[in-house]
C-alpha cells in the first residue's frame, strides 16, 4: 500500500518536475550579456524548487540536484569574487599609479628643500614604490620663469635630487630612480605672476 | 673639399695681397677711455665715385659704409642732402678742395670712396679725412671679387674704428643665439648686424646656451636631443664633433681661451660642479667642490681666471676661480640673484644679469668688485649678456616688447635696439671672437 503510494508520488513528482523544467526553459537569463547555461539554470531552478517543497518527502529526490546546483553556485561565486578581486587590484593599481604621477611636489622660490606640506604626498609615493617593487621612475625637476635659464637648469636638477634622496632614505633602491632637469623649459602654467610661478616650481613623476 | 679650400685660400690671398696703405698713416691714436657714445663723432659719407658710372652702386656703397659705422654707436652719420659736394659729382676722391665746407655742416670726419668695376672684379679706394685738422688719416686701396664688396667696405670700417678708438671692432664677427621659431629651440648664427641668419642645429628638441671657441671654429651647447641634457661640441664648418653625456645635467659649456678645452657644469656626482672637458668630449679635472650649485663658467681672456655662478652663500652670486691656485673669491654682493657672467675682452670687467623683483637687468662690474653700473632699466627681463670681441658693445636678450628677442647696446648702455626679426622667440646670444685674426696689428 505504502509502496504504491510512493510510486505514484514519484510519478507525480516527475511530471511536476518536468512541467517546471519546460516552463522554466524560456526564462533563461543572460548574465553579463553572455549566455551562461549552467549558471542560469541552477539559479532559476533553486527558488522554484524551494517554493515547491511544501511536501518534505520531495527532498529526498530533489537533493542530488540541489547539491549540484550549490556546487555550481559556489563556483560561480568564487569566480565572480576572483574577477572582482582582480578588477579591484587592477583598479587600485591604476588609482595608485595615477596618484603617484598626478601628485606634483611643489617648491618654494629658489629652493630645492622639500616643503613640510609635501611630506605626506612623498610618503604616499614611497608606499607605492614599496607596493610595486618592479616600477622604475623618472623624477623631473622644473623651475618657474623668474630666474635665468642656466641657473634654473641647475636648480631643477637639485629639486629632482631632493626628491630622489627622500626616496632613497626611505629604502627605495637607487637603481630604480632616474632624474632629469628641465629648468624653466617646460612650464606647467603660462604666466608671469606668483600664481603661475608657484605651479611651475615643481617635481613631476614618470613611471618608466 | 680640397678644391673648395684652394678657392677660399685663393680668395683670401688675392683679397689681402692687394690691400695696402698707399699713404703713411698719420700717427697718434685717440684711444677712448670714458663713455665715447655720449658725444658721437659727426661724419660725412658722400656717395662713391663709380667707374663706369653707376648711381645706384655709388649710393649703395656709401649706405653700407654709413650703416656699418653707425652700428657701433660711435658716429653720427650726417645727411647727404646737406653735403657741399660729392665725389660722384666732382670725380675727386683723393683730396678735399675745401675742408671748411665740411666743418660748416658739422662734419668732424669725411670718408670718400671710389669704386672701379671690371667684370667680376673691383678696385676700391677709400679715405678717411679729419676735416678739423684738415688731414687724411687713412688711405686704402682694395682689389677683389665683386661678391666681396660688402666685406671690403667692412674691412675699411675696421680700419676707421681702429684708428679712432684703438681697437679693431667686430665687423668680422658673428652672433650665435637660440630661437624657437620652428617650434623647437635650435641654435642659429647671424652676422654682427643681425644679417645673413643661418640655422645651425636641427635636433628638434630643447637646445640651449651656445658658446664659441676662441678661434671661432667650434660651437659647444647643451641639447636634449637624446632625452637628457648633454653637451654637444661641433665644428662650425661641417658640424662634426662629439657629445658629452653623463647621468644628470650636463650644461653651460664655455671654451678655455686658446685651448681645445672647455669648462662645463655637470651633476653626475650628485652635486652640480664645474669640470674641464677636452674638445673631444673627455672628462677632465674637477674645478669646484663646494656643495651647492656651481654653473655658468666664463673665462678671462688670458684663461688664468674663471668667473662662475654659485649658490654656496645661499643665493646665486658670481665668483672668480683662479685656475692656478684654485682659490675662489666672491665678486658680487649687491642683490640676491646675480647670474650669467661674461668676461670682457679687455679683461677688466664682467657683465652679468641681476634679478630684482621680477625684473632682470644687465650690469657691468670691475673684476675688483668696484664700479658696478646698470646698463638696462625698467625694460622687463634682460638676460644673457655677451661682449662684442672688441668690448665696445653687448648683445643680450630682452622681453621689453613682449616676446624674448635679441638686442644690442654699447658697453655704456646707450643705443639699445633690437638686432633682428625672426618668428618665435630668441634667447641666449653669444658674440663670437673675430673670425679673421688681426692682420695689421
Interface residues (C-beta under 8 A of the other chain):
Chain A: X110 X146 X147 X148 X149 X150 X151 X153 X154 X155 X156 X157 X158 X161 X178 X179 X180 X181 X182 X185 X192
Chain B: X185 X206 X208 X209 X222 X227 X228 X229 X247 X248 X249 X251 X252 X265 X267 X270 X272 X293 X295 X296 X309 X311 X315 X316 X337 X339 X340 X353 X355 X358 X360 X383 X384 X427 X428
